[in-house]
């Protein structure tokens, strides 16, 4: 049987595609061998040479400044106790006649029952200072503003 392919020309030793088939893998193999050799070097020769040479060293020093605010002086609180003497003149009401029903405990609301007394206390402190506390409904000086709970006894606590 005869060779179906013509013989290569005498000027070339191998076709162009055949040269690429050997050259490219060879270059790749050389690349990987060089890469492996470069990774295997730990650089100890340059480190030892650098250690032998005397070099100046640089030292960095950082200084931090902190501003401390002084604590304010404590505030002096002075407590002053004031004592006030209240003199109240209490005039007793005349007792009603035996047949009348003017006891002051009528059937009214009771919260503003001041009666016809001449004594008046603005608050329980004044009533206590006068020695009149506790004040019952119907007594001179009783007022609804002195009876917080509405039970008929003013300044009871």
C-alpha positions as a Markdown table, in Angstrom:
| # | Residue | x | y | z |
|---|---|---|---|---|
| 1 | Unk | 0.0 | 0.0 | 0.0 |
| 2 | Unk | 1.3 | 3.4 | -0.8 |
| 3 | Unk | 1.7 | 6.3 | 1.6 |
| 4 | Unk | -1.3 | 8.7 | 1.2 |
| 5 | Unk | 0.6 | 11.7 | 2.6 |
| 6 | Unk | 3.2 | 13.5 | 0.6 |
| 7 | Unk | 6.8 | 13.6 | 1.9 |
| 8 | Unk | 7.7 | 16.8 | 3.8 |
| 9 | Unk | 9.9 | 19.3 | 2.0 |
| 10 | Unk | 13.6 | 18.9 | 2.6 |
| 11 | Unk | 14.1 | 22.4 | 3.9 |
| 12 | Unk | 12.3 | 21.9 | 7.1 |
| 13 | Unk | 13.0 | 19.3 | 9.8 |
| 14 | Unk | 9.5 | 19.3 | 11.3 |
| 15 | Unk | 6.2 | 21.0 | 10.6 |
| 16 | Unk | 5.3 | 24.2 | 12.5 |
| 17 | Unk | 2.6 | 22.5 | 14.6 |
| 18 | Unk | 5.0 | 19.7 | 15.6 |
| 19 | Unk | 7.4 | 22.3 | 17.0 |
| 20 | Unk | 4.7 | 23.9 | 19.1 |
| 21 | Unk | 3.7 | 20.5 | 20.5 |
| 22 | Unk | 7.2 | 20.0 | 22.1 |
| 23 | Unk | 8.1 | 23.6 | 22.9 |
| 24 | Unk | 5.0 | 24.8 | 24.8 |
| 25 | Unk | 5.0 | 21.8 | 27.3 |
| 26 | Unk | 8.7 | 22.2 | 27.8 |
| 27 | Unk | 8.4 | 25.9 | 28.7 |
| 28 | Unk | 5.6 | 25.0 | 31.1 |
| 29 | Unk | 7.7 | 22.4 | 32.8 |
| 30 | Unk | 10.6 | 24.7 | 33.2 |
| 31 | Unk | 8.2 | 27.3 | 34.7 |
| 32 | Unk | 6.9 | 24.9 | 37.3 |
| 33 | Unk | 10.4 | 23.7 | 38.2 |
| 34 | Unk | 11.6 | 27.3 | 38.7 |
| 35 | Unk | 8.5 | 28.1 | 40.8 |
| 36 | Unk | 9.1 | 25.1 | 43.1 |
| 37 | Unk | 12.8 | 26.1 | 43.5 |
| 38 | Unk | 11.8 | 29.7 | 44.4 |
| 39 | Unk | 9.3 | 28.5 | 47.0 |
| 40 | Unk | 11.7 | 26.1 | 48.6 |
| 41 | Unk | 14.2 | 29.0 | 49.4 |
| 42 | Unk | 13.5 | 30.3 | 53.0 |
| 43 | Unk | 15.8 | 33.3 | 52.5 |
| 44 | Unk | 18.1 | 32.3 | 55.4 |
| 45 | Unk | 21.2 | 33.5 | 53.4 |
| 46 | Unk | 19.9 | 37.0 | 53.2 |
| 47 | Unk | 18.8 | 37.1 | 56.8 |
| 48 | Unk | 22.2 | 35.9 | 58.0 |
| 49 | Unk | 24.0 | 38.4 | 55.9 |
| 50 | Unk | 21.7 | 41.2 | 57.2 |
| 51 | Unk | 22.4 | 40.1 | 60.8 |
| 52 | Unk | 26.1 | 40.3 | 60.3 |
| 53 | Unk | 26.0 | 44.0 | 59.2 |
| 54 | Unk | 25.6 | 46.7 | 61.8 |
| 55 | Unk | 22.7 | 48.9 | 60.9 |
| 56 | Unk | 21.2 | 51.9 | 62.8 |
| 57 | Unk | 17.8 | 51.2 | 64.4 |
| 58 | Unk | 14.9 | 53.5 | 64.5 |
| 59 | Unk | 12.9 | 53.7 | 67.7 |
| 60 | Unk | 9.4 | 55.3 | 67.7 |
| 61 | Unk | 8.2 | 56.8 | 70.9 |
| 62 | Unk | 4.6 | 58.0 | 71.2 |
| 63 | Unk | 3.6 | 60.3 | 74.0 |
| 64 | Unk | -0.1 | 60.7 | 74.9 |
| 65 | Unk | -1.3 | 63.7 | 76.9 |
| 66 | Unk | -4.4 | 63.4 | 79.0 |
| 67 | Unk | -6.1 | 66.4 | 80.4 |
| 68 | Unk | -7.7 | 65.8 | 83.8 |
| 69 | Unk | -10.6 | 68.0 | 84.7 |
| 70 | Unk | -10.7 | 68.8 | 88.5 |
| 71 | Unk | -13.8 | 67.7 | 90.3 |
| 72 | Unk | -16.1 | 70.5 | 91.3 |
| 73 | Unk | -16.1 | 71.4 | 95.0 |
| 74 | Unk | -19.0 | 69.8 | 96.9 |
| 75 | Unk | -22.0 | 72.1 | 97.4 |
| 76 | Unk | -22.6 | 73.0 | 101.0 |
| 77 | Unk | -26.3 | 72.7 | 101.9 |
| 78 | Unk | -27.3 | 74.4 | 105.0 |
| 79 | Unk | -30.6 | 73.4 | 106.7 |
| 80 | Unk | -32.2 | 76.1 | 108.7 |
| 81 | Unk | -35.1 | 75.3 | 111.0 |
| 82 | Unk | -37.5 | 78.1 | 111.7 |
| 83 | Unk | -39.7 | 78.0 | 114.7 |
| 84 | Unk | -42.8 | 80.1 | 114.7 |
| 85 | Unk | -45.0 | 80.6 | 117.7 |
| 86 | Unk | -48.7 | 81.2 | 116.9 |
| 87 | Unk | -51.0 | 82.6 | 119.5 |
| 88 | Unk | -54.6 | 82.1 | 118.8 |
| 89 | Unk | -57.4 | 83.3 | 121.1 |
| 90 | Unk | -60.2 | 80.9 | 121.2 |
| 91 | Unk | -63.5 | 82.1 | 122.5 |
| 92 | Unk | -65.9 | 79.3 | 123.5 |
| 93 | Unk | -69.4 | 79.4 | 122.2 |
| 94 | Unk | -72.2 | 79.6 | 124.8 |
| 95 | Unk | -73.9 | 76.2 | 125.3 |
| 96 | Unk | -77.3 | 76.1 | 123.5 |
| 97 | Unk | -80.5 | 75.8 | 125.4 |
| 98 | Unk | -81.6 | 72.3 | 126.4 |
| 99 | Unk | -84.4 | 72.2 | 123.8 |
| 100 | Unk | -82.5 | 73.4 | 120.8 |
| 101 | Unk | -80.6 | 71.1 | 118.4 |
| 102 | Unk | -77.6 | 73.3 | 117.6 |
| 103 | Unk | -74.8 | 70.8 | 118.2 |
| 104 | Unk | -73.0 | 71.5 | 115.0 |
| 105 | Unk | -73.3 | 67.9 | 113.8 |
| 106 | Unk | -76.3 | 68.6 | 111.6 |
| 107 | Unk | -77.3 | 66.6 | 108.6 |
| 108 | Unk | -75.3 | 68.9 | 106.2 |
| 109 | Unk | -72.4 | 67.7 | 104.1 |
| 110 | Unk | -69.9 | 68.1 | 106.9 |
| 111 | Unk | -66.8 | 68.9 | 104.7 |
| 112 | Unk | -67.2 | 72.6 | 105.0 |
| 113 | Unk | -68.9 | 72.8 | 108.5 |
| 114 | Unk | -67.0 | 75.5 | 110.3 |
| 115 | Unk | -69.9 | 76.5 | 112.6 |
| 116 | Unk | -69.9 | 79.9 | 114.1 |
| 117 | Unk | -66.5 | 79.7 | 115.7 |
| 118 | Unk | -64.2 | 82.7 | 116.1 |
| 119 | Unk | -61.0 | 80.6 | 115.9 |
| 120 | Unk | -59.6 | 79.9 | 112.5 |
| 121 | Unk | -56.6 | 77.7 | 111.7 |
| 122 | Unk | -55.1 | 78.0 | 108.2 |
| 123 | Unk | -53.5 | 74.5 | 108.5 |
| 124 | Unk | -52.9 | 71.8 | 111.0 |
| 125 | Unk | -49.5 | 73.2 | 112.1 |
| 126 | Unk | -51.2 | 76.3 | 113.4 |
| 127 | Unk | -53.8 | 74.2 | 115.2 |
| 128 | Unk | -51.1 | 72.0 | 116.8 |
| 129 | Unk | -49.1 | 75.1 | 117.8 |
| 130 | Unk | -52.3 | 76.4 | 119.6 |
| 131 | Unk | -52.8 | 73.1 | 121.3 |
| 132 | Unk | -56.2 | 72.6 | 119.7 |
| 133 | Unk | -55.4 | 69.5 | 117.6 |
| 134 | Unk | -57.2 | 67.2 | 117.0 |
| 135 | Unk | -60.3 | 69.3 | 116.3 |
| 136 | Unk | -63.7 | 67.5 | 116.1 |
| 137 | Unk | -66.6 | 68.7 | 114.0 |
| 138 | Unk | -68.5 | 71.3 | 115.9 |
| 139 | Unk | -65.6 | 72.6 | 118.0 |
| 140 | Unk | -64.3 | 76.1 | 117.5 |
| 141 | Unk | -61.6 | 76.2 | 114.7 |
| 142 | Unk | -62.8 | 73.1 | 112.9 |
| 143 | Unk | -62.8 | 73.4 | 109.1 |
| 144 | Unk | -63.2 | 71.0 | 106.2 |
| 145 | Unk | -59.7 | 71.9 | 105.0 |
| 146 | Unk | -58.3 | 70.5 | 108.2 |
| 147 | Unk | -60.1 | 67.1 | 107.8 |
| 148 | Unk | -58.4 | 65.2 | 105.0 |
| 149 | Unk | -60.4 | 62.0 | 105.2 |
| 150 | Unk | -63.8 | 63.6 | 106.0 |
| 151 | Unk | -64.4 | 61.6 | 109.2 |
| 152 | Unk | -65.2 | 64.6 | 111.3 |
| 153 | Unk | -61.8 | 64.9 | 113.1 |
| 154 | Unk | -59.5 | 67.5 | 111.8 |
| 155 | Unk | -55.7 | 67.3 | 112.2 |
| 156 | Unk | -56.0 | 63.8 | 113.6 |
| 157 | Unk | -52.5 | 62.5 | 112.6 |
